[in-house]
Amino acid sequence: MSNIIQDITPNLKMLNFCPPSSGFENFITSWLLSGSKKALVDVGPQVTIPGLLAALSEAGTAPDEIDYIILSHIHMDHAGGIGLAVKKMKNAQVLAHRRAYNHLVDPAILWQASQATLGNLALKYGEIEPVPADRILIAEDGMKLDLGNGLKLELYQTPGHAPHHLVVFDRKDSVLLAGDAAGIDMNGFLRPGTPPPFRLQDYMDSLDKMIALQPLKLGYAHFGCYDDAVARLQAVRAQTLLWYKIAQIGAKENRTPDDIFRLILKEDDHKDKLEAMGKGVYQREYPLILNTVRGLMTAQ
């Protein structure tokens, strides 16, 4: 197998595929969970659907074998390709938060908002296509999904990064697939995932909910899967409060997000990992970091 596929447990594979743009290596993730039924968690933007299909083929899975597609949330880098994906995966039902339903059926507003937020990157990702209403299932908090052969998934609502965010927990193997709810880890540089509009208490409550599950492994959408799950969740919780404190003070002093980030780096223990990103990754990440800071500056 190529390096786009990583075995996490006997039932879980991490699929890594990137858009045709520099700096996006090790950024887009989908997770393949296999019992007697199969589920994907996230599909990436439309431009990466060919890469997802190639990864599935390499993993020995045909598109028609996918029974469920679970969306952690509907930001473009996670779900922008869902409309195209369901055309290819004709037997798959889409599980998403109730607040995502209308945007999946009619993505016009989501597409407009994505262009406003991401600019040219949204165009590179590709336009969001609708999902037929009869292909969508609403994921309630604590919902259980039995994939057979002893693989049972638990879905939990984790607002903060987005109000419609979900995480997926495989209790048997103690793996938490956290989407963006546990922050972002790029080449060892850990940061919160707090784009505006951001509600601090929701984010803290969601982190506490994930910590209470006591997972052993933590899967980040961006990027990778690690064994020290609880310590990582606790670390991003403390980091978020640190960044929030600095951002709030900076906002009151009318500082720019760029100025505030420089202040954050003076106190953040992960600052030495920035250089390890590489130039292309840093150029991609820096606007996202500033958006994280904006969310903390304007947090409710």
N, C-alpha and C positions, 0 to 999 in steps of 0.2 A: 504493500500500500504506500501511497505517496504521503508526504508530510501534511497534506491538507486534512487528514483524518487522524484523530488521536483516540485510542481506547481509554476511557476513564474507569469504567467498571465492565463486567461481562455484558451488561444490558445498556450501556451508555457510551456513545461516541460523540466527540466534539468535531464538528465539521467547520473548516476554515476556508473561506474563499474571499477574494477581494475584487473590488471594482477595477476597471482598467484605468486606474489613476495612481500616480506615485504617492507613497506615504500611507497607503491603505492596507499594507500587509499586516496580518495578525490584528484585524480590526472587526471584521464581520464574522459572526458566529451563529451557527445553528446547532442544535443538539438533537441527536437521534436516539430515541428510547425504544427498545425492542423487547416485547414479551411475545405472546401469541398475536398481539396487535402491535402496531407501531405508531409512534407519535413523534412529531417534530416540535421543537420549541424555537420559534422565530424563523424567518425565512430570508431576512435581509431585503435590500431594495430591489427594484425590478431588474436593474442592470446585472445583479449577481445571481439571478435565478438559473441561468445556464451553468454557472459554477456550482450551485447547489445540486442541480440534477446530475452533474458529473460526479460530485462527491457521493451522492446517494448510489450511483451506479458502481463506483469504486468500493462502496461499502456493501455491495451485493443486494441493494434494495431498489426495486422498481418504483416509479412514482405512484402507480396504482396500489402499491402495498401500504401506503401511508393512510392510516385511519383517522388521525387527528393532527391538526396543526394548532398548537397553543401559542398565543401571542402574549409575550410579556407586556407589551404596550404597542401603540401604533405609530411611534416615531418612525421616520422613513428608513433608518438604518436597521430597523428590526422587522418592519412589516410593510414597507413600501411596495414589495413585490407580491403581496398576498393575493391580489386579484389574478395575476398571471399564474401564481403557484397553484391555485385551486383549479385552473384550467388544465394544468398538467397532472395534478394529483386528484383524479376524478372521484375518488372514493373518500376523500378527506373531509371531515367536519372541522370547522374553525372554532376554537374556544377562545373567547375574549371577554373582557370586563363589559358590564352592561353599558357603561358610558362610551365604549368604543363602537357599539353596534351601529349607530346612525352613520358614523364616519366610514365604516366598512362598506355599508350598503351604498352610500353616496359620498365619495371621498372629495367632492369639489372643494369644500371649505378646508379640509385637511391639506389638500394639494396647494391651495392658495397660501395657507399659513406656513407650510413647509418652504415654499418659495420665498416668502417674506423673511423667514428665519435663516434659511440655508443659502439663499441666493443661487449662484451658479451651480453649487453642489447639488441642489435639488434637481436641476436639469440633468446633471450627470447621472444621478441616481435613477432617473426615469419616472415618468408620470405614474401616479397611483391609479390602478384600475379597480372598479367595484367588485364586491363579493356578493353573489346571490344570497338573498336573505335566508333561504331554506338551507344554506350550508353553514349557518352560524349558530353556535350554542353559547348561551350566557354562562360564564364561569362565576359561580357564587363563592363567597369566602368560605374556605374549609372544604370545598368540593373535592370528592375523591374520584379518581379515574382509574379503573382496573384494566390494565393492558394484558392481563393473563400471565401464566407461568410465574406467579408470585410477585409480579411487578405492579405495584399500586402507587399512583401519584397523588399527592395532595396539593391543591392550588389555594394560594392565599393572596388576598388583596393587600397590596403594600403601597399605598399612595405616598407621594413625596416627590420622587423624580417626575412622575406624571400622576394625575389623579386616578387614572385608569390602569395602574400598574399591577401586575401579577407576578408572583414567584411560584416555582414548581419545586416540590420536595419529594424525593424518593427516600422514604423513611427506612426501608430495608437496607439500603447501602449508605444511608445518611449523607446524601448529596443534595445540596440546595443550589438550584439554578436561579440566580438572583436577577437576571436581566441587568438593569442599571440601578436597582434599588440599594445595592451594597457599594455603590461607587464604581469608579473606573480604575483599573490597574494597567498602565501601559509601561511595559518593560521595567516594572518595579516602582514607577511613580504612581502612587495612590492619590486619588483626589475624589471629593464628593461629586455626586451627580445632581446638581441643584439648579437647573435652568429656570428662568422666570416663566410664569408666575410660580413662586415657591412658598410652601407653607412648612416652616421649620418643625412644628410639633407633629405634623403628619409624618415627616421623614424620620424623626426620632422614634415615634411610635412603631413605625414599620421596621426600623432597625431592631428595636426591642422585641418585636414579634419574631423576627428571624433568629435573634440570639436565643430566644426561649425554645426554639426547635432543637437547639444544640446539635447542629450539623457537624459532620467531620470534614466534608469536602465542600468547597464553595466555588461555583462556576460563575465567572464574570462574562457578560456579553462582550465586554472590552477589557481584558482579554485573558483567557486561560482558566484553568481549574487547579485549586490549591488545597492542601490538606489541613491547614491551620485555620479552619473556617471561623470559629467563634472569635479567635484573637483578631482576625481581619475585620470582622463585623464591629468589634469593640474599637478597633483602631480608627475606622472610618467614622464611627460615632463621635469619638473624641476630636478627630480632625475637623469634622463638620462644625462642631461648636467653636473650635479655635478660628476657623475661617470666617464663621458667622460674626464672631465678636470683632475681628479686625475689619471685616467688610462694613459692619454697621457703623463703627467709629469713622471709617473712611468716608462713608456716604454722608454722615453729618458734617464732615469737613470738606464736602464737595470735591473729593478726590475722584479720579477716573478709575475704571476697573483695572487698567494697566498699572497705575500707581499702587492700587490696593494689592494687586497680586505681588508686586515687588515687596511690599510690607509683609505679606503672608510668607514669602520665601525666607524671610529673616527668622521666622519662628517655626516653620514646618520641618519636621524631621526627615521628610522624603525629598527635600529639595535637591540632594546630591544625585538623585536618580534622573533628573531632567536631562542631563547630558547623555545618559544611556539610551535615550529615545532614538537618537539619530536625527539628522536634519529634516528629512521628509516627514517623519512622524511628528516631530515638533511643530513643523509648519501646519500640519493638519490639526494638531491638538490645541495650539495656542488660542485660536478663536473660540474653541469649545471651553477652554479654561476661563477665558474672559466672560463667556456667557454664564458659566457656573458662578463666577464672582458677582455678576449682575443679579442673578437670582438671590444670592445672599444679601446683597445691598438693599434689595426691595422686598425681602421676605416679610410675610405676614405672621 
